[in-house]
């Protein structure tokens, strides 16, 4: 991977920072966050501004350019990747390390007095704006909104915003009509005396209206906004997309059943002016919800007296707790996904000795096998297919120039997932096709102990996910090891593979308590730079747990694995496992054999079935 | 315990809430926090306003009185106690339960439109003021500062503010002179470009100046404020206290060594006007530190442009990391404390069968035995001496009307500690003098497993204490049990038994990362209302841990128990322990026997030594 040459781009950006065509007064620094106007994690090519300016294309990171410096902040998943993708005009700021300054502290340390720091108000979240603005003001600087995006100004062949075909999902997949969802939402609004709600997150709107799109690779969403009141529904979306008769019927655009369920459609771009109009007509006591992670631009349209900024929306929470139809769909999707992965591993075992399988061809094969499964739509994120040292690049994506050949001598890590009409998958397995070293096995076993500690944890109703994070690390910590990423994220149902508001992380973000029906990943890891990477990831469903006692009638929860792909026994040092952990592995493998085995048999995939049976033999 | 009758007091308070003598406009609600003007946890009798109005005398709780309602918020430690101490004019709001509204939400639900809610700005912290004010404003109400405290207005025989003799501590106890501490503090201020620092926490000032007092029972502090600049030191303290020649010499009041180490003394009450004068003379770029937990009254004196509100002060952090002299002192204090407790338990074993020992007499005996130890000053908190069902009242304090007799049939829990000139102790042991039931043993063993899981935890440098909290609960959770309090708090060195900024709790308050030299408690528990309470508490020192590997050279930490009192083997179901846990118990008991045994021998306390040797036999 060779770094992007950014000398000329930085020169142009620094000129734009002083150009009165874009700004009234010169700015001394310009912040380039990684999101889009919806604060999406995955973004469309037209929104990859941070990648355009610095070359680093990981999913998380913020670039800041001053007259003298250019720096990029990213987290432990991306330290290696970012250092390889950026040229030496850029300083890598490793978040999470003690010596790394925050963006605010760094700006304050490098800026001349009374500086102006610019940012596009559409791509900075309101809460980030607030924090940054406060920190800068306290040091005599100011944060200013630059309406014209300065990256767009210097980006010559910037792609157009996509507008793909919409898919309307029926009850069979969603379990609830969009009308039911609107009614439930309005119930929550009434409970809190809220009369308006500005929805900006793409997955929340897709979920609410039971619609999907493909504007953003891997995430089945579409560019849209919604403004919901107790009586009205305003949907902002490219009007061409609403010509499709299936979509028109789904949304009842031509014959609404009830006045309060009539959707008024507006062009995507008109949200700003329409929100201004709505706000101008607000009654004295009207309160409007907007997520504090929504764009600063839209948030500031709402007068403070009417604005009720919330850390996550009721849609975010409703979407996180899957209904029985969604749970059933997720289970089916994971069985189909396991079929494809069993086939992949059986195929890899046969092909690797020939020396012809590479990280890229293995990833392609995984996609090909998944695409044969019913209701396959696409991948849920770029496959991480990594051999040996590449495995230590946590969000590695194989490229022709980094592509390694799978062999009998190195650890192979594959983190992959797919979108099916009935659900979304995300699974990581780490395997060795020859003989792993004792050290590799030792590290793998610590990671497995952490994975089991979370998966088998029993905890009271109302527990937040961050309280479980240390369970995943205890075995690694005991030996002085750790990993620099969270342990789990929420997973959507035929939606984004990363979703809030729950998760399992040492970062105590505003995570909501876990409740039955939520779905998260459980993915501890260990990464040895330059050598190998290990991660064991299952998607797990929060379910009620039966316990001997029931303190204060609170009830308990635990997890049920949805992912049903064998964990390679060859990588385990069974001496390091407790009896309880051995039982967990055996029970898990029994379930894989029974459930996935039946489906492999049904699909007549004999070789994969043989592989599954062999790989799920009990540990004695 | 009979509840306090509050009908007449509430009538008087509600009158005061409308009385123009105290307030310009009537208020519809009045908040009575539990702290003093220094936001102390333990307070002097003159500051026990919340107890005066409602009767509940626990260490944490906030009362709110409206025209119609009176409600008290407190946490799980105090549910039973509060319900017993308050009459039925009061509603108990059980914090931490899902159905309990926050103070803000409750106020909004009961207040008429456009209400005014009053509070004394000296006894509400600035950050609490901010949150409360914001929540009330968003619902159309307002929070107003009532300068005259309305409780004081109706409190006829309110005690005077104490002004006890000051003790000057020498280097032998402190390890650092106050001059060195001031210089180190100024270094931190310069680093952050801070020119002034308003210190309001009593223990921070006591630590900084190596002075102690006894204005507040159990906490060796004195009423004071300090304002420190790069060049000046202003100390606010009752001038009578500075007549003592030992104190004058200690503070170099008559012959300061250097101009910048000259202390200017002011009366305690003049802090407000003096701070106003300092603020009036601030230069354009001057920044002033104040803790965001300082009083709203003092915080608002500092103009916003000059104010740098911090979640904890550098003194709080410096005080938390004990120096070698303090660590040595804490170790000595804990050995002496263990001597007293070994004697207590040996005595209890002999006396209980006679049926003459009560909760109160056992607590008195513990105090008597502690007072025989060198450099004993007093208790560090009211002894919790509780038998059977009283043990389930987490912060129980035996009173004549609740006093139970210790017997061979019930669990006995004693949580106690002392102040010695060289250190502060805090230890809980739960014992049975007859034969515990299987259920009591089972619960005790889960609590012990949690205690060991924290005490033996190995974790990376930079880990925050809240990440360890779940380790203490995992064994209880597995069986559907839990406890409704945090797992540990910072412990001062001959200072407050509860101190920040570190701790171990499921609440993710702004806790600072643990570092070597910090001292915290490790005290999981289990409480069965109406039956028994179990808690096992050691004070533990954070120390570097040796690990097999050292990921990214971060280094690891673990804990060393300072408390050295045997854990009753009779209460343990050893079948529920792992081999590692058995080894921990045996190693711990070996250390108790060797270290405390030597001191018992030196002091010639034969019976206690015999008891210690018997109670520390290894589990096989």
Contacts between the chains, C-beta under 8 A, distances in Angstrom:
chain1	res1	chain2	res2	distance
A	98	B	462	6.1
A	138	B	308	6.9
A	140	B	285	7.7
A	285	B	140	7.7
A	308	B	138	6.9
A	457	B	474	7.3
A	457	B	477	7.4
A	458	B	477	5.3
A	458	B	478	5.1
A	458	B	480	7.6
A	459	B	470	7.8
A	459	B	473	8.0
A	459	B	477	5.1
A	460	B	477	6.5
A	460	B	482	5.4
A	462	B	98	6.1
A	466	B	508	7.3
A	467	B	469	6.8
A	467	B	470	4.8
A	467	B	506	5.9
A	468	B	470	6.6
A	469	B	467	6.8
A	470	B	459	7.8
A	470	B	467	4.8
A	470	B	468	6.5
A	470	B	470	5.9
A	470	B	471	6.5
A	471	B	470	6.5
A	471	B	474	7.1
A	473	B	459	8.0
A	474	B	457	7.3
A	474	B	471	7.1
A	477	B	457	7.4
A	477	B	458	5.2
A	477	B	459	5.1
A	477	B	460	6.5
A	477	B	556	7.0
A	478	B	458	5.1
A	478	B	547	7.3
A	479	B	547	5.8
A	479	B	548	4.7
A	479	B	549	5.4
A	480	B	458	7.6
A	480	B	547	3.0
A	480	B	548	6.0
A	480	B	549	4.2
A	480	B	550	4.9
A	480	B	551	5.9
A	480	B	556	5.3
A	481	B	549	5.5
A	481	B	551	4.8
A	482	B	460	5.4
A	482	B	551	5.2
A	482	B	552	8.0
A	482	B	554	7.5
A	506	B	467	5.8
A	508	B	466	7.3
A	508	B	508	4.2
A	547	B	478	7.3
A	547	B	479	5.8
A	547	B	480	3.0
A	548	B	479	4.7
A	548	B	480	5.9
A	549	B	479	5.4
A	549	B	480	4.2
A	549	B	481	5.5
A	550	B	480	4.9
A	551	B	480	5.9
A	551	B	481	4.8
A	551	B	482	5.2
A	552	B	482	8.0
A	554	B	482	7.5
A	556	B	477	7.0
A	556	B	480	5.3
A	578	B	578	7.7
